[in-house]
């Protein structure tokens, strides 16, 4: 008789915990920014050129960026970023569960810290959220990453990421980084 009472109590507690978790997710979801085309536009630098196209002056705020299309980005550069940042990018859902599990294991069992965020998670963190290391921000990141992957193709997400990523000082995006380092356009 006691075991039935304990089992019933356990079931009630689990049910309450699940209901509380669902309510917390709903509350958290209501505070998230909307993913719209306007919210995904990345500010670009402005360049003043002479009549031959030679750049005379470049104006930018905190981020020096010139956006590139997917066709402008070399395949080997795109694949290099994927192999370093999110090797399961093309096949995984919105979050990389094995990556998060690996990072959590290393973070809890060693003195090292590793990140487990997918490219999509990094993109939403940098566009919509702060870099705060809190559980609330991480949950927001997970929810927004799933929403973004329902909204955009993997190709569009990778292109946005490669236009957004900080690469050197205030140089943002692959096109501007390549222009600063090699005087070549990314396509070359």
Secondary structure, 3 states (H helix, E strand, C coil): CHHHHHHHHHHHHHHHHHHHHHHHHHHHHHCCCCCCCHHHCCCCCEEEECCCCCEEEEECCCCEECCCCHHHCCHHHHHHHHHHHCCCCCCCCCCCHHHHHHHHHHHHHCCCCCCCCCHHHHHHHHHHCCCCCCHHHHHHHHHHHHHHHHHCCHHHHHHHHHHHCEEECCEECHHHHHHHHHCCCCCC
